[in-house]
Amino acid sequence: MFQRCDGIGRRDVLRVGGLGALGISLFSGRQPRPALAGAPRAKACILLWLDGGPSHLETLDVKPDAPSEVRGPFRPIPTRVTGTFVSEVLPNTAKITDKIAIIRSMTSPFGEHGLANEYLLSGHQPTPVLHYPSYGSVVAKMRDNASDLPAYVAIPDVDAPAGHGFLGSEFGPFAIGGDPSKIDFRVRDLDFYPGVNSHRMQRRRDMVAQLERFQRAADFGSLTVDRGPDSRFEQAYRMVTSPQTKRAFDLSAEPQDVRAKYGLGFFGQSCLMARRLIESGVAFVTVNFTGWDTHDSLVLRLKDGYSGAKVGVGLAPTFDHGFASLVEDLADRGMLDHTLVIAMGEFGRTPKLNTRDGRDHWPRVFSLVMAGGGVHPGIVVGASDAIGESPADRPVTPSDLAYTIYYLLGIDPAFELHTSDGRPVPVNQGGQLVKELLA
């Protein structure tokens, strides 16, 4: 398992599927969801989270004319869009630039992983007094979910900044908890626990239903209030017993040539699973791709990979293969127009190479890429200066990005959510729409 330089690895934030993890005390007490602000341009979203902070100078914002200590080891290559260049380690991305938008002027004040993650994954500047919900959790709160599948899924799992924040664990992600590229992969907690069969689970379900009716009677003063469709136990029960759920997670149903097109490793198969989940009705999927905290050995980490004589399996080619295949597959299936795809990390890397042939944290300017779901294809928004140190044009903050993401998803950025003690908190604070991104 890769770890960032702060020593924080991937960890579970929610365990849902096996029912035993839920217990019978987790009544949702959930209020009806608010209506969306309007018809969403994007019905669903796939977030490819490049945890650790990918170097903009080695991927989407190469500086071939900069001094040697700045420009790095990789050369730029032309793309499908005239005048737009990306790094040589992204040849497949170069072929689909007519379908994507690149932002080269992202800027943030936070160069520490935890704080930067919170800002990028929620659009709210972090504060010690309140944990803000991530995009996926807000979508889960705002969208009605009639499917047996959860509204928000994480592959394989996520850290706390990508979780439910003050909204409560019922809006957190369902984490699959494993590597979908493995032959023996099984989604964690998607089966009955040993010794528990469908008959015993039905009895537990009936008991929970009675307890919930009494709970609601105490809350509302009437024994006629029945269990709502959003009961967390009920949702988990449906997941464990639903053929639809098992089909959505079953990559063996995909033709082998499709699986190979995505890449047979963890990231490629995770992108394929994300497509299957969106196709089955999941509203938000995060794929957590770790290892981008490249303080040393840029060429080894980003290009060659840790695989002996076999080259071209580093972080960047792996991302390039999976990302481009995902965008092309969504387009071929007619899904890209209503599926928003975002690939980003928490910050960029320093303009100058360090003494270990790597780059350190640099939030002042960095890049990300978006596609589909109402995003204007074939454009570059903003620019960094000659050495990739600061925004030179059209700075975009994580708050601006969040405003735009929610706008594309049909969620009113001004809508007020509420903390457990009733404090109103807008979905977005201080952000502005990045109009250039709109198709």
N, C-alpha and C positions, 0 to 999 in steps of 0.2 A: 504493500500500500504506500503510495506517495504521501509525503507530508510536506506542508509548507514550512518556511523557515521559522515560523512561530511555534512549530511543534504540534499544530492542531491538525488531526487527520479527519477523515470522513467519519461521521457518527450518526446514529439513528436519532430521528426526532419524533417519529410516530410509528407505532406498530398497530396495525388494524385488523389484518385479514383473519386471524385464527380465532377470533371472538374471545378466547380466554384472556387475551391482553386487554380487552375492553372492560371486562367485569360487568356487574349489573348496576353499578352506582352512577354510570355516566349518562344521565339523562341530559338531553341537549338543551331543553328550555329555550329553544330557538324561536326567534321572531320571524315573521314572513320576510322574504327577501324583497328589497326595493326593486322597482322597475329599472331597466337599463335606460340610459340617457337617450338612446335612439337606436336605429338599426345599425348593428356593428358591421364595420368593414371586414373584421376578422372574427370568425365564429370560434376559433381556437388558437392556441399559441404553443409553440415548441421553443423552449429556451435551452440553448446549448451553453452551459456555464463552464468556462475555461478557468477553473479555479487555480489561483496563484498569481495571475497577472501576466498575460501573454505580451511579448515584446511587439509593439507596433512597428518598430524599425526593422524587424526581421519578418514581418508578415504583410500588413496592409499599407504601410507607409515607409517604404524603402527610400533611403537618401543616398543615391549613388554619387552625388557631387559633393557630399560632405567630407571633412577630413577623415583619415583612415581610422582614427580612434572613435569615430561616430558611426560611420556607414556600415560597419559590421561585415560579416563573411558572405552574405548572399547578394546576388545581383537581382535587379528588377527584370520582369518579363512583361511583354505587352498582353493586353486582355482583349476580350470581345468588344469593349468600349474604347474607341479611339482616344488616345491621350491619357488613359488610366492604366497604371502599372501596379503590379503586386510582386511579392517576392517569388523567386524561382521555386521555393518549396510549396507553392500553392498553384500548381499548374491546372488542376481541375476547377478551382475557384476562378481562375483567369478565364476559363471557357464559359462561365455562367454569369459574368459581370453584367450582362444585359438583363439579368433577372434579379439582381440584388442592388442594395444601396449601401455604400460605405460611409460611415461618419469618421472623419479624421481629426475632429476637434473636440472630442470628449474631454472634460476637465473636472477635477475634483480636488478638494483640499486634503484628502485622507490617504496617507501612504502606508497605513498599517492594515494588515489583512482584515481583521475583524470589523473595524470601523468602515473600511472601504466596501466590504461585502454588504454590510447593512445599507449603505447609501445606494449602491448600484442595484440591489435586489428589492428595494422598497421605494426608492425615490425620495425618502425622507432622510435628512441629516440625522445621524444617530445621537441619542441622548441617554444618559444613565437612568432616567426616570421612566422610560417607556420603550417597550420593544414593538416596533412597527411591523405590521404584517407584510409578507412578500407579495409579489404580483399574483402568484398562484393561489395564495390564500384569499386575497381580495376577490379574485375571479370566482373561487369556490363559494364565497359569501354572496356574491351578487347574482350569480347565475342559478336558475332552477336546474336541478339535476334529477331527472326522472329515470336515468339509466341505472343499471345494476353496478356499473363501474363508478369509482370515485371521480369527483370533478377534477382533482389535482393529484398527479402521480409523479413520483421522483424515481429516477433510475441512476444508480442503484439506491441512493439515499441522498440526503442533503444535510448541511449544517444549519444551525439555528437561524441565521439570517435569512434563509430561504423558507422559513416556517411560518407559523400562524400568528406570531406576535401577540398583541392584545386581543385578537379575535377569539382565541380559544382553540384547543387542540382539534375540535371537530372540523375545523377548516384547514388543518395541516395536511401535508401530503401523505399519500399512501406510498411507502417506500418498498420497492420490490426486493431489496436486500441481497442482491447477488449479481453475477456477471452473466448476461443473457447469451454470451458467446460460448459458454461452457456446455458440453454435451449433457451433463447431469443437472443443468440449471432448473430450478423450480422457484416460482415466486414465493417468497417467504409469507407464511401465515395465510395462504390461500386454500388450505385444506383443513379438515377437522383435526383437532388434536388427537393423539393416540388414545384409544379407549372411548372416544366420543363419536357416536354415530348420528345419523339424521334424526332418529327417534328421540334420543336424549337431547339433541339440540333443539328440537321442536318443543320439548317440555321446558327447557330453559327459556326459549323464546316466549312461551305462554306465561311463565313466571315473571319475566321482565315486563311483559305487557301489563300484567296486573299491577306490578309495582309502579310502573309509569302512570297508570290511571290514578292510583292513589296519590302519587306525587303531584300530578296536575290538579287533582281535586283539592289538595291542600293549597296549591298556588292560586286556583281560580274559584274555589268554593263550590265546586259542583262535581259530582261523580259521573256526569254524562260526558265529560271531555275525554275523548279517546286519544290513543297514541297517534301522533302525527306521522306523516310519511318520512320525516327527516330524522327519526330516531336513529341514533348511531348504532345501536345493537341491530336494528332492523336492516340498516344499510350493510353492515358487516355480514349479517346472515344471508342477505341476497347475494353478496359477493361470493361467499363460500359455496353456495348452492347453485349459482348461475352458470349455465353452459356458455352464455355470452361472454362472461368475464374470462373464463378459461380459454376460450377461443382467441380473445383479444391479446392475451399474453403468450400465445402459442406460436413461436417463430417457426416451428417445424411445418406449419401450414403454408409457409412461403416457398415458392420455387427456389431451387438451389442457385440458379443464376441471379435471382434478385438478391438473395443473401450475399452472394459473392460480390455483386456490384457495390454494395454498401461497405464491404470490407468485413472479414470474418472475425476480427478482434472485438474487444469490448465496445469501443466507441461506435463502430459501424453498426453492430447489431443493436446497440442501444438506440441509435437513430432510426433504425428500421422498426423497432418496437414502438418508438414514439409515434411514427406514422400510423402503425396499426391501431394504437390507442386513440389517436385523434379520429381516425376513420370509424372507430367504434363508439364515439360520443364523448370521450374525455375532453374537457375544456382546456386543460393546461398540463403540459408535461415538461419537467426539467430533467435534462441529461447532465449529470455532474461528471465532468472530465477533468481529473486532477493532474497535478505535476508541472504546472506552468510557472512555478516560482524559480526561474532560471538564473540564479546568482553565479553560476559557473558553467563551463563546458557547453556553450550555446550550440555549437555544431553537433555535438553528440546528443544533446537533449532534444533539440528542435528538429534535426534532420536525420541523423543516422540511427539513433535509438540504441538501446542496450541489447543488441542481439548478435554479437560476434561479427561474423563476416557479412551477414545480411544487412544491407543499408536501406535507407528510405523508409524506415518504420518508426521514425521519431514522432514527436508530438505534432509537428506541423503537417507532414504528409498524412498522418492518421486522421487529423481533423479535416484536411483538404478532401480526402477520399469520402469520408462519411457525410460531411456538410454538402458537398456538391451533389452527391447521389441523392440525398434527402430532398434538396430543392428540385432537382430534375424529376424525381419520382413524383413528388407532389404536383408538379406542373403537368406531367404526363397523365396523371389521374384526374386532372381538373380540380385539384384540392388547393393549389397554391393561392388562388385568388382569395380564398376565405380562411387560410391558415397563416398566421404571422410566425415567422421564424426569426429568432434573434440569436446571435453568437457573440459572446462578450465575456470579459473577465473584470476584475475589480479595479485594475489600473494598468498602466504600461510599464516600461522599463527605462532606466536612465539613458540620456543621450550618449554618454561616453561609456565604452566598455571598461570593466574593472580589470584588476590584475589577474583574475581567475578566468578570463575569457567569457565572462557573463555580464549581466546587467542587473542593477538593483531596482528597488521600487521607485516608480515615477508616476504620480497621479496628475501632474500638471497638464499633460496632454496624452491621449491615447486613442485607439481606434476600436470600432466594432462594426459589425455587419448585420443588416436586416434584409428580409425578403418577404414577399407575399402579403396577404391580408391588408391591402390598401396602401402598401408602400410603393413609392415611385421607383421603378426599376432603372438600372443603368446610370445611376447618378453617384456623385461623391459630394457629401455635405461637409463644408468646412475644410480647413487645412492647418497643418502645423507649420512652424517656421523652418528655416533651412536645415536645422540640426535636430528637429523633432523634440524640441525642449518645451515649447509653449504654443498655444493656439495663435495662428496668424490671421485666421478669418473664421467667423461664425462659431464662437465657443458654444458648446452644448453641455449643460450640466446634467447629472443624473436625475434631478427634479424635472428638467425639460424632457428628458427621455421618458420618464414615468408618465408625465402628462400625455405625451404622444402615444405611448403604448395603451393607456387606458382609453384615450380617444378612439384609437383604432378598434379596440375591443368593445366599444359602445358603452363604456362606463363613464359617468360624469365625474371628472376629476374634482369637482367641488362638492360632491356628495359627502355627507358626514357619516362616518362610522362612529361607534361608541365603545369605549372601554368598559370593563366589567363594572366600574363604579359610575357609569353614565356620562363620562366626559366625552364631548363630541370632538372628533378628529377628522378633518377632511381627507379624502382619498389621496389628494395631492396638495402639497403646500409649496407655493413659490415657483412652480414650474410654468413654462410657457410652451405652447404648441410649436413643434419644429415643422413649419408649414412646408418646407422644401421636401420633406419626406412623403408628403401625401400625393398619391397618384391622381 
